Amino acid sequence: MTRYFGGIKLGFGGLSRAYRETAVSAIEEAGIVEVFEEIMFTARSGYSELQKIKKLIEEYGRIEQEKYSDTVELGFFIKKDFEEEFREKLAKLTRKKIELEKA
């Protein structure tokens, strides 16, 4: 039986150094990810305020779904910490002419 080895023998010190350098490199390149709790809402409104509503939603969260018929229905997520502030701004922006439900 013949065995061939095409690599470099690192020994214990070389192997541990290679693992350490790889781990450090991976951690440095991974970056930081912000994690936060979100609340899902559904909003129904007319077309007249649509652009203002979408802009406000994008300021506080992200739009997940849009349905258009005689009215507009938006499904979206807002960061939980900003729920009250968002509701106040939305009510003021639309003069309370919007249906908003927590999903």
N, C-alpha and C positions, 0 to 999 in steps of 0.2 A: 504494500500500500504506500502511495506517495501523497504527501500533503504539500500544498503550495501556499505561501503566505505573501500577499502583495502589499501589506500595509507597513506602517512604522511601529515598532515596539516602543511604547511610551513609558512603560513602567508605571508604578503607582503614582509617583509625583507628577509625571507628565500627563497621565490620565486625569487625575484630579484637577490639575491646572486647566486642561482642555474643557472639562465639564464646568468649572467655575467661570471661565471666560465666556462660554456659551450661555450660561444662566444670566450673567451680568448683562450681556448684550441683549438677550431677550427681554429682560426687565426694563432696560433703558429704552428700547424701541416700542414697548407695549403702550406706553402713555397712560393717561388717567381717564377713566370713564365716569361721568356723573350719573348717579342712580337716584331717582326720586319717585315718589308715589304719585300716580295720576288718577283722575276721575273722568269717566266717560259721560258725555252729554249728547243729547239730541236737541237741535233747535229747529224750529219751523218759523219761517217769515215770508214776507213778500219780496219781490225783486228790488224794490226801491232802495233798501238799506243793505243789500247783499255785500257789496264791496267793503263797506265800513265794518260789517260784522266779520267778514273773512279776515280782514286786516287785524282786528282786535283778537280774534281767535289765534292767529299766527303769532301774535305778540306774547300770548300766555300759554300756548300749547301747539297742537298740530291737528289739522283736519284729516280725518280718516275716510270719510265717505260723503258724497254729495248726490242728492236726488233732486231732479228738476221736474216739476209739473206746473199746476197753476200756482203753487207755492214752492219754496225751496226748503229742503230738509238737509241739515248738515249733522253728521256724526263726528264728534271730535273729542280730544283728550286735553285736559287742563291739569297743570301741576296742582296737587292738593293744597299746598300752602297758599296758593293765590286764588282759591275758589271765591271767597267773599269779595275780594277786590274786583275780580273779573265780573261777578254777578252785578255789582254796583255800576261798573262802567258800561256793561251791556244794557242794563235797564235805562241808564241815562242816554246812551247812544241811540237806542231804538224807541225812546219814550214809552217803554214797557209794552211795545207792540210786537212782542215775540213770544213764542211758546218755547220754554226751556225745561227739559226733563233730564234728571239724572238717569243714566242707563244702568 
